[in-house]
């Protein structure tokens, strides 16, 4: 059993139980649908990011009408994953599915034909159900009290006014999630649902539904190398790293099944910054040819899932990406993240370099200035204005998500501080802030009670207005006010001169070959930078390497014939280096995942360069270990060339004989199996896990100072690679994957003790 990479059960896309009373639909990897019409039960099984959009695409959510009222169909229950993370992504994001049930289906709307006293049902383990209740609470309200706001750095008088506004949005009270949802804990044995349907756990993340003697089985595990799919196609885009460039990476909302949620990528002096991280940001970055290693920072507006749940993608870097937000936004995001992962909110700083911004002030950030401004919303929210000097003025971009229509906001004005609402002074300030002109302004026109209106900006003096955060086509009136921006379109505010890529190659090679004179490095640099189209093979399995490609931008996947896992290489990787030095045929295929730009270095020149500088032994050893790291689940993606070098130089080997016990208790090292296998037995002697080459151990000691569970012994002569824990903890992608592995192993050990296989 490989704990880190379970395989899903095979199943047909759509199936019915033998008697036809139950229907099972495999919606997407990790998402299924179980329907029992006689019991009026429709279960969304698994709710990763954009699960609602997947249901729309599969026709499981459709528009209908009853008693003259139009509304959507959809699920009325959610089955949670047993683990909160799979392959680095959140598994249990019930916020939007619950909102769909409450409001778009009408389950909470008085007088609605679908409002019959029934609440959305959340099904799962006690741990995951409790985590979801906390997460839903934070998603609804953000910070829950004046005291939490003050603790996050908000002045007491401002916190009082924000709380008045929050209570107005909340219709007068902060309601606990159990007022909105029902829960069902799946423990030992079968648990009963509506209408006599039962559900029981067969093994970790595998469940059986039963009704009147019929059964269907649902497997929520993702297979090796698989990810939750994106419901829309993004294509491929070849981007320049500009001086000040706006890349439109999403204009939809959480319900738009054809577009990514509102977001923007800024290129500033060749650096890449994100504004928000919504669902499937990994797919957006890949489509744009941006590796997560290239992301310098993220500016975060607020903690709603369509702006938040892509943060896990940014954890898949080998360095802490800078996180820019005002303190109350950062605090609400950290609390929501802690609810989802079960780790302390203080660990937020283990994954991000936290850079708090001052609200209402221009903050200077390495050639860029940013002005965060308060925006009324049910959770703590800011909008952003960005500027950089050029010629005799500034070039400016404004990102206004999420905002509220001035009509709705005007109805909330109440200067009596004992009432819920906002002051007239705050209303005027917000209106003035919204209408600050910019060269380009993107704004939320989602409407309703908590989103903006295009008509409020009919007199806005900005150079270009981009309308976003809506699933609806633009009306004629809206088209007269603002533009659209399909995915991947670019607005250049300041052109880039000169091209920055050669300096990236120079810096990478100087760091990789310490002590080598720069004039010798120039011999490697004096070769063409080539553009490689998406889906092009750079080096085929079994072929000899004719040239090394130093990746400057874009992504390359590594495909092994005998493995289901794919490693991902990004900027700084040297494709084919180990085969160039050894002269042996390639054991895998290297294939462009996006547009790739790379420095193409002839093999003969590279070998001569290494030999002349007497680095053959060092580079060969590093290449071999880096090749090993690339083929492991833990280090197979998100690591730059230089991080792999640091790991390789700090690692040591350890040998174990057949049957020899392995007890790493108290050791601050991570161990990876280089050869052979390790067996983990429970306290009663039963086999819980068998792990082979590439599998990591001692993650609980590394992360939490806790000893490994069970007893470990070698199966046959085995070799381990020891990596210092201090180095591993500095790598966010490693920490994130080890957290997932730790949680899965803990849950598996617990189920084993309960007698569940």
Residue pairs with C-beta under 8 A, 6 or more apart in sequence:
1 688
1 689
1 690
1 748
2 224
2 689
2 690
2 691
2 692
2 695
3 689
3 691
3 741
3 744
3 745
3 748
4 633
4 634
4 695
4 696
4 737
4 740
4 741
4 744
5 223
5 224
5 225
5 564
5 565
5 633
6 204
6 205
6 221
6 222
6 223
7 221
7 223
7 224
8 29
8 219
8 221
8 222
8 223
8 226
9 206
9 217
9 219
11 24
11 26
11 217
11 219
12 26
13 25
13 26
14 23
14 24
14 25
14 26
15 23
15 24
15 25
15 216
16 22
16 23
16 24
17 23
17 24
17 211
17 214
17 215
17 216
18 214
19 212
19 213
19 214
21 36
21 37
21 38
21 211
21 212
21 214
22 34
22 35
22 36
22 209
22 211
22 214
22 215
22 216
23 33
23 34
23 35
23 36
23 37
24 32
24 33
24 34
24 35
24 216
24 218
25 32
25 33
25 35
25 58
25 60
26 32
27 33
27 51
27 54
27 55
27 58
27 60
28 54
28 228
28 229
28 231
29 222
29 223
29 226
29 227
29 228
29 229
30 46
30 48
30 81
30 86
30 91
30 220
30 221
30 222
30 226
30 228
31 44
31 45
31 46
31 47
31 48
31 51
31 54
31 228
32 45
32 46
32 218
32 219
32 220
33 42
33 43
33 44
33 45
33 55
33 58
33 60
33 75
34 41
34 42
34 43
34 45
34 79
34 209
34 216
34 218
35 41
35 42
35 43
36 42
36 195
36 197
36 209
36 211
38 195
38 211
39 193
39 194
39 195
39 196
39 197
39 211
40 76
40 194
40 195
41 76
41 77
41 193
41 194
41 195
41 197
42 74
42 75
42 76
42 77
43 75
43 77
43 78
43 79
43 123
43 193
43 209
44 51
44 55
44 75
44 77
44 78
44 79
44 97
45 78
45 79
45 207
45 218
45 220
46 79
46 80
46 81
46 91
46 220
47 78
47 80
47 91
47 92
47 93
47 94
47 97
48 89
48 90
48 91
48 92
48 93
48 228
49 89
49 90
49 93
49 228
49 278
49 279
49 280
49 305
49 309
49 310
50 228
50 230
50 231
50 279
50 280
51 93
51 96
51 97
52 61
52 74
52 96
52 97
52 100
52 254
52 255
53 231
53 232
53 255
53 256
53 257
54 229
54 231
55 61
55 74
55 75
56 62
56 231
56 255
56 257
57 231
57 257
60 73
60 74
60 75
61 72
61 73
61 74
61 100
62 72
62 73
63 70
63 71
63 72
64 70
64 71
64 72
64 73
65 71
66 113
66 114
67 113
69 106
69 112
69 113
71 104
71 105
71 106
71 112
71 113
71 114
72 100
72 104
72 105
73 105
74 97
74 100
74 101
74 104
74 105
75 97
75 101
76 101
76 105
76 107
76 118
76 120
76 121
77 120
77 121
77 122
77 123
77 193
77 194
78 94
78 97
78 98
78 120
78 121
78 122
78 123
79 123
79 124
79 199
79 207
79 218
79 220
80 91
80 92
80 94
80 122
80 123
80 124
80 125
80 128
80 129
80 132
81 91
81 92
81 124
81 128
81 205
81 220
82 124
82 125
82 128
82 201
82 204
82 205
82 220
82 747
83 91
83 204
83 205
83 740
83 743
83 744
83 747
84 90
84 91
84 92
84 128
84 131
84 340
84 341
84 342
84 743
85 91
85 312
85 341
85 736
85 739
85 740
85 743
86 221
86 222
86 228
86 740
87 222
87 225
87 226
87 227
87 740
88 312
88 313
88 315
88 316
88 733
88 736
88 737
88 740
89 227
89 228
89 312
90 309
90 312
90 340
91 220
92 124
92 128
92 131
92 132
92 135
92 340
93 305
93 309
93 340
94 122
94 132
94 135
94 136
95 135
95 136
95 139
95 304
95 305
96 254
96 255
96 305
96 306
97 120
98 120
98 136
98 180
98 181
99 254
100 255
101 107
101 120
102 108
102 109
102 120
102 180
103 109
104 255
105 114
106 112
106 113
106 114
106 115
107 114
107 115
107 116
107 118
107 119
107 120
108 115
108 180
109 115
119 180
119 181
119 182
120 180
120 181
120 182
121 181
121 182
121 183
121 184
121 193
121 194
122 129
122 132
122 133
122 181
122 182
122 183
122 184
123 129
123 183
123 184
123 186
123 191
123 193
123 199
124 132
124 185
124 186
125 185
125 186
125 187
125 747
126 185
126 187
127 342
129 183
129 184
129 185
131 339
131 340
131 342
132 177
133 176
133 177
133 178
133 181
133 183
134 339
135 336
135 339
135 340
136 177
136 180
136 181
137 144
137 176
137 177
137 339
138 303
138 332
138 335
138 336
138 339
138 379
139 303
139 304
139 305
139 336
139 379
140 170
140 175
140 177
140 378
140 379
141 166
141 170
141 174
141 378
141 379
142 166
142 302
142 303
142 328
142 332
142 378
142 379
142 380
143 149
143 152
143 328
143 331
143 332
143 335
143 379
143 380
144 174
145 163
146 156
146 159
146 160
146 163
148 331
149 158
149 159
149 162
149 163
149 328
149 380
150 156
150 159
151 331
152 327
152 328
152 330
152 331
152 332
152 380
153 327
153 328
153 331
153 356
154 162
154 327
154 328
160 417
161 417
161 422
161 423
161 426
162 380
164 417
164 419
164 420
164 421
164 422
165 376
165 412
165 420
165 421
165 422
165 426
166 174
166 378
167 173
167 174
167 420
168 412
168 420
168 421
168 422
169 376
169 377
169 378
169 449
169 450
170 378
172 420
184 191
184 193
184 199
185 191
186 199
186 200
186 201
186 207
188 754
188 755
188 756
189 200
190 198
190 199
190 200
190 210
191 198
191 199
191 200
192 198
193 199
195 211
196 211
196 212
197 209
197 210
197 211
198 209
198 210
198 211
199 207
199 208
199 209
199 210
200 207
200 208
200 210
201 207
201 751
201 756
202 208
202 217
202 756
202 757
203 751
203 756
203 757
204 221
204 744
204 747
204 748
204 751
204 756
205 219
205 220
205 221
206 217
206 218
206 219
206 220
206 221
207 217
207 218
207 220
208 215
208 216
208 217
208 218
209 215
209 216
209 217
209 218
222 228
223 564
224 563
224 564
224 565
225 564
225 565
225 566
227 282
228 280
230 280
230 283
231 257
232 257
232 258
232 259
232 260
234 260
234 283
234 284
234 287
234 487
234 488
235 287
235 487
235 488
236 287
236 289
236 534
236 594
236 595
237 287
237 288
237 289
237 487
237 488
237 595
238 289
238 531
238 595
239 247
239 267
239 288
239 289
239 290
239 488
239 490
239 553
239 595
240 267
240 496
241 267
241 270
241 271
241 272
241 496
241 500
241 501
241 553
242 267
242 270
242 490
242 492
242 494
242 495
242 496
243 267
243 268
243 269
243 270
243 494
243 495
243 496
243 497
244 266
244 267
244 268
244 269
244 388
244 390
244 395
244 492
244 493
244 494
245 266
245 267
245 490
245 491
245 492
245 493
245 494
245 496
246 264
246 265
246 266
246 397
246 440
246 490
246 491
246 492
246 493
247 264
247 265
247 266
247 267
247 288
247 488
247 489
247 490
248 264
248 442
248 466
248 485
248 486
248 487
248 488
248 489
248 490
248 491
249 260
249 263
249 264
249 265
249 274
249 281
249 284
249 288
249 487
249 488
250 259
250 260
250 261
250 262
250 263
250 264
250 278
250 284
250 468
250 487
251 259
251 260
251 262
251 466
251 467
251 468
251 469
251 470
251 484
251 485
251 486
251 487
252 258
252 259
252 260
252 261
252 262
252 468
252 469
252 470
252 471
253 261
253 262
253 306
253 446
253 469
253 470
253 471
254 261
254 279
254 304
254 305
254 306
255 471
256 470
256 471
257 471
259 471
259 487
260 278
260 279
260 280
260 284
260 487
261 276
261 278
261 279
261 306
261 307
261 469
262 276
262 278
262 306
262 307
262 401
262 442
262 444
262 468
262 469
263 274
263 275
263 276
263 277
263 278
263 281
263 284
263 307
264 274
264 275
264 276
264 397
264 399
264 442
265 272
265 273
265 274
265 275
265 288
265 290
266 272
266 273
266 274
266 275
266 368
266 386
266 397
267 273
267 496
268 366
268 367
268 368
268 388
269 366
269 367
269 368
270 496
270 500
271 296
271 297
271 366
272 290
272 294
272 295
272 296
273 295
273 296
273 297
273 298
273 299
273 368
274 281
274 295
274 297
274 298
274 299
274 314
275 298
275 299
275 301
275 384
275 399
276 298
276 299
276 300
276 301
276 307
276 308
276 310
276 401
277 298
277 300
277 307
277 308
277 309
277 310
277 311
277 313
277 314
278 305
278 306
278 307
278 308
278 309
278 310
279 305
279 306
279 309
279 310
280 310
281 310
281 313
281 314
282 292
282 310
282 313
282 316
284 487
285 291
285 292
285 295
285 313
286 555
286 593
286 594
287 487
287 488
287 594
288 488
288 594
289 553
289 554
289 555
289 594
289 595
289 596
290 553
290 594
291 553
291 554
291 555
291 568
291 570
291 571
292 313
292 314
292 316
292 317
292 321
292 570
292 638
293 317
293 318
293 319
293 570
293 571
293 572
293 638
293 640
294 553
294 570
294 571
295 314
295 317
295 321
296 321
296 322
297 321
297 322
297 323
297 324
297 355
297 365
298 311
298 314
298 321
298 322
298 323
298 324
299 324
299 325
299 370
299 384
299 399
300 307
300 308
300 323
300 324
300 325
300 329
300 330
300 333
301 307
301 325
301 329
301 375
301 381
301 382
301 383
301 384
301 399
301 401
301 402
302 308
302 329
302 332
302 333
302 377
302 379
302 380
302 381
302 382
302 402
303 329
303 332
303 333
303 336
303 379
303 380
304 379
304 402
307 401
307 402
308 333
308 336
311 333
311 337
312 736
314 321
314 351
314 352
314 732
315 351
315 732
315 733
315 735
315 736
316 637
316 638
316 732
316 733
316 736
317 638
317 732
317 733
318 638
318 639
318 640
318 643
318 731
318 732
318 733
318 734
319 643
319 731
319 732
320 350
320 351
320 352
320 353
320 732
321 352
321 353
321 732
322 352
322 353
322 355
323 330
323 348
323 352
323 353
323 354
323 355
324 355
324 357
324 363
324 365
324 370
325 333
325 356
325 357
325 372
325 382
326 356
326 357
326 358
326 359
326 372
326 380
326 382
327 356
328 380
329 380
329 381
329 382
330 348
330 354
330 356
331 380
332 379
332 380
333 348
334 345
334 348
335 345
337 345
337 348
338 344
338 345
338 347
338 348
341 739
342 743
343 739
348 354
350 729
350 732
350 735
351 732
351 735
351 736
352 732
355 365
357 363
357 370
357 372
357 382
358 372
359 372
359 373
359 374
359 382
360 371
360 372
360 373
360 374
361 371
362 369
362 370
362 371
362 387
363 369
363 370
363 371
363 372
367 388
368 386
368 387
368 388
369 386
369 387
369 388
370 384
370 385
370 386
371 384
371 385
371 386
371 387
372 382
372 383
372 384
373 382
373 383
373 384
373 385
373 433
374 381
374 382
374 429
374 430
374 433
375 381
375 382
375 383
375 400
375 402
375 403
375 404
375 430
375 433
376 403
376 404
376 409
376 412
376 422
376 426
376 430
377 402
377 403
377 404
377 450
378 450
381 402
383 398
383 399
383 400
383 401
383 403
383 433
383 434
384 398
384 399
385 396
385 397
385 398
385 399
385 436
385 438
386 396
386 397
386 398
386 399
387 394
387 395
387 396
387 397
388 394
388 395
388 493
388 494
390 493
390 494
395 439
395 493
395 494
396 437
396 438
396 439
396 440
396 493
397 438
397 439
397 440
397 441
397 442
397 493
398 436
398 438
398 440
398 441
398 442
398 443
398 462
399 442
400 434
400 441
400 442
400 443
400 444
400 452
401 442
401 443
401 444
401 468
401 469
402 444
402 446
402 450
402 451
402 452
402 469
403 434
403 443
403 444
403 451
403 452
404 449
404 450
404 451
404 452
405 447
405 451
405 452
405 453
405 456
406 431
406 434
406 453
406 456
407 453
407 456
408 449
408 450
409 422
409 427
409 430
409 431
410 427
412 421
412 422
412 427
413 421
413 422
413 423
413 424
413 427
414 420
414 421
414 422
414 423
415 423
415 424
417 423
434 443
434 456
434 457
435 457
435 459
435 460
435 461
437 460
437 461
437 462
437 463
438 462
438 463
439 462
439 463
439 464
439 493
440 462
440 463
440 464
440 466
440 491
440 493
441 457
441 460
441 462
441 464
441 465
441 466
442 465
442 466
442 468
442 485
443 452
443 454
443 457
443 465
443 466
443 467
443 468
443 469
443 482
444 451
444 452
444 468
444 469
445 451
445 452
445 453
445 454
445 467
445 468
445 469
445 470
445 478
445 482
446 452
446 469
446 470
447 453
447 470
451 469
452 469
454 467
454 477
454 478
454 481
454 482
455 477
455 481
457 465
457 481
457 482
458 480
458 481
460 481
464 483
464 491
465 481
465 482
465 483
466 482
466 483
466 484
466 485
467 474
467 478
467 481
467 482
467 483
467 484
468 485
474 482
474 484
501 529
501 552
501 553
501 597
502 525
502 529
504 552
504 571
505 525
505 529
505 550
505 552
505 599
506 521
506 525
508 550
508 572
508 641
508 642
509 521
509 524
509 525
509 550
510 516
510 518
510 521
511 642
512 641
512 642
512 645
513 521
513 613
513 615
516 613
516 615
520 609
520 612
520 613
523 605
523 609
524 599
524 601
524 605
524 606
524 609
525 599
527 599
527 600
527 601
527 602
527 605
528 599
528 600
529 552
529 597
529 598
529 599
529 600
530 549
530 597
530 598
530 600
531 595
531 596
531 597
532 538
532 549
532 554
532 592
532 595
532 596
532 597
532 598
533 592
533 595
534 592
534 593
534 594
534 595
535 591
535 592
535 593
536 591
536 592
536 596
537 589
537 590
537 591
537 592
538 549
538 556
538 575
538 576
538 590
538 591
538 592
538 596
538 598
539 545
539 575
539 576
539 579
539 586
539 589
539 590
540 586
540 589
541 559
541 561
541 585
541 586
541 587
541 588
541 589
542 585
542 586
543 585
543 586
544 579
544 583
544 585
544 586
545 576
545 579
545 580
545 586
545 603
546 602
546 603
547 576
547 600
547 601
547 602
547 603
548 574
548 575
548 576
548 577
548 580
548 600
548 601
548 603
548 606
549 556
549 574
549 575
549 576
549 596
549 598
549 599
549 600
549 601
550 572
550 573
550 574
550 575
550 598
550 599
550 601
551 569
551 570
551 571
551 572
551 573
551 574
551 575
551 596
551 597
551 598
552 571
552 597
552 598
552 599
553 571
553 595
553 596
553 597
554 570
554 571
554 592
554 593
554 594
554 595
554 596
554 597
554 598
555 568
555 569
555 570
555 592
555 593
555 594
555 596
556 568
556 569
556 570
556 573
556 575
556 590
556 591
556 592
556 593
556 596
557 566
557 567
557 568
557 569
557 590
557 591
557 593
558 566
558 567
558 568
558 569
558 588
558 589
558 590
558 630
558 631
558 636
559 566
559 588
559 589
559 590
559 591
560 587
560 588
560 631
561 588
563 631
565 631
565 633
565 636
566 636
567 630
567 631
567 636
567 637
568 593
568 636
568 637
568 638
569 575
569 590
569 630
570 638
570 640
571 640
572 640
572 641
572 642
573 640
573 641
574 641
575 590
575 598
576 586
576 590
577 606
577 619
577 623
578 620
578 623
578 624
578 626
578 627
579 585
579 586
580 603
580 606
580 607
581 606
581 607
581 610
581 616
581 619
581 620
581 623
582 620
610 616
610 619
621 648
622 644
622 645
622 648
622 649
625 644
625 647
625 648
625 651
625 721
626 641
626 644
626 645
626 648
628 674
628 694
628 721
629 635
629 636
629 639
629 644
629 647
629 648
630 636
630 644
631 694
632 672
632 694
632 695
632 696
633 694
633 695
633 696
633 737
634 672
634 694
634 696
634 734
634 737
634 738
635 644
635 647
635 734
637 733
638 733
639 647
639 731
639 733
643 731
646 727
647 723
647 727
650 723
650 724
650 727
651 721
651 722
651 723
652 721
652 722
653 674
653 719
653 720
653 721
653 722
654 671
654 719
654 720
654 721
654 722
655 717
655 718
655 719
655 720
656 662
656 676
656 714
656 717
656 718
656 719
656 720
657 714
657 717
658 714
658 715
658 716
658 717
659 713
659 714
659 715
660 713
660 714
661 711
661 712
661 713
661 714
662 671
662 678
662 697
662 712
662 713
662 714
662 720
663 712
664 671
664 697
664 698
664 701
664 708
664 712
665 701
665 707
665 708
666 701
666 707
667 698
667 701
668 701
668 702
668 724
668 725
668 726
669 698
669 702
669 722
669 723
669 724
669 725
670 696
670 697
670 698
670 699
670 702
670 722
670 723
670 724
670 725
670 728
670 734
670 738
671 696
671 697
671 698
671 720
671 721
671 722
671 723
672 694
672 695
672 696
672 697
672 720
672 721
672 723
673 691
673 692
673 693
673 694
673 695
673 697
673 718
673 719
673 720
673 721
674 693
674 719
674 720
674 721
675 693
675 717
675 718
675 719
676 692
676 693
676 714
676 715
676 716
676 717
676 718
676 719
677 690
677 691
677 692
677 693
677 714
677 715
677 716
677 718
678 690
678 691
678 695
678 697
678 712
678 713
678 714
678 715
678 718
679 687
679 689
679 690
679 712
679 713
679 714
679 715
680 687
680 688
680 689
680 690
680 691
680 708
680 709
680 710
680 711
680 712
681 687
681 688
681 710
681 711
681 713
682 688
682 710
682 749
682 752
682 753
683 710
683 711
686 752
688 710
688 748
688 749
688 752
689 745
689 748
690 715
691 697
696 738
696 741
697 708
697 712
697 720
698 708
699 738
699 741
699 742
699 745
700 706
700 707
700 708
700 709
700 742
700 745
701 707
701 708
701 725
702 725
702 728
702 729
702 738
703 729
703 735
703 738
703 739
703 742
704 742
709 745
709 746
709 749
710 749
728 734
728 735
728 738
729 735
751 757
